[in-house]
Amino acid sequence: MKPFIGVTPDFNAGDRKEWGGKEPTYFLRARYVRAIEELGGIPIVLPLASDREARRRLFTNIHGLLLTGSGPDLPPNLYGERQQYPFALVSQRRSTFELQMVQMAQAADLPVLGICGGMQAMNVALGGSLFQDIASQVQTTLKHRQTARATRLSHAVRITQHSLLRRILGAATVRVNSSHHQSVKDVAPSLVASAVAPDGIVEAIESRKHRFFLGVQWHPEFLFERHRPHRRLFEAFLRAAQRRPAAR
Ligand SMILES: N[C@@H](CCC(=O)NCCCC(=O)O)C(=O)O
């Protein structure tokens, strides 16, 4: 039976120029939904419920959780820092919802796939931190914000031996796209880094104690149709979600 996959949208609280401007608006790139649909899941776009009981009921009715990307950044106070650079921040509605869903998912061994900002949310939710701005804080010449379309590959990442990601992709390195200016700084205590870029920037994190708890810094939803390794990532996630017991 096809698994229900909760997909987190982005949310403009009415304080942005784009995405609905002053009108509070949910929005979500259709590629996230298409990848789940085409590879055998049923995507459920989640309302970013502020009510705890509503979150619990949403949680018990999904078989997997897909945390999507986000142009704006997670508020640095969520990982104990003062904001040092003038970048837009994710709405509190989204960050609160995602961090609580991640914590519930880890406790219940719900399969989770985080993409880009979604991976960063996983790390922060479990006590890790971020580089607030790679260009300002990390000595690197590697461009992590590619100018080419996200359907184009940008750089290689090296994948840790014996990791879930290595088992899924079946390779020691894979080429990825790249659309981020932040990255994982301190990996959360319960997670490990399972891929790094040539400059040492963390490109994937995962739990060794869960069936499928994996975040990637790149955007496989732009790549899965033409690049087999990125298709395998979604396929493995959906297989793990299929094995999730139905809601109690
Ligand atoms: N703001 C963070 C996360 C970057 C990210 O998720 N980018 C995706 C952009 C939105 C989209 O195209 O889905 C960072 O910059 O590191």
The ligand as an SDF file (V2000), in Angstrom:
LIG
                    3D

 16 15  0  0  0  0  0  0  0  0999 V2000
   18.2950   28.9390    3.8510 N   0  0  0  0  0  0  0  0  0  0  0  0
   19.1460   27.7670    3.9560 C   0  0  0  0  0  0  0  0  0  0  0  0
   18.5070   26.5570    3.2670 C   0  0  0  0  0  0  0  0  0  0  0  0
   18.5860   26.6700    1.7650 C   0  0  0  0  0  0  0  0  0  0  0  0
   17.4560   25.9610    1.0390 C   0  0  0  0  0  0  0  0  0  0  0  0
   16.7040   25.1650    1.5860 O   0  0  0  0  0  0  0  0  0  0  0  0
   17.3400   26.3100   -0.2250 N   0  0  0  0  0  0  0  0  0  0  0  0
   16.2050   25.9460   -0.9950 C   0  0  0  0  0  0  0  0  0  0  0  0
   15.5460   27.2090   -1.5190 C   0  0  0  0  0  0  0  0  0  0  0  0
   14.0740   27.0680   -1.6640 C   0  0  0  0  0  0  0  0  0  0  0  0
   13.7350   26.0450   -2.7480 C   0  0  0  0  0  0  0  0  0  0  0  0
   14.1680   26.2530   -3.8760 O   0  0  0  0  0  0  0  0  0  0  0  0
   13.1050   25.0360   -2.4150 O   0  0  0  0  0  0  0  0  0  0  0  0
   20.5010   28.0330    3.3290 C   0  0  0  0  0  0  0  0  0  0  0  0
   20.5790   28.9560    2.4920 O   0  0  0  0  0  0  0  0  0  0  0  0
   21.4550   27.3150    3.6480 O   0  0  0  0  0  0  0  0  0  0  0  0
  1  2  1  0
  2  3  1  0
  2 14  1  0
  3  4  1  0
  4  5  1  0
  5  6  2  0
  5  7  1  0
  7  8  1  0
  8  9  1  0
  9 10  1  0
 10 11  1  0
 11 12  2  0
 11 13  1  0
 14 15  2  0
 14 16  1  0
M  END
$$$$
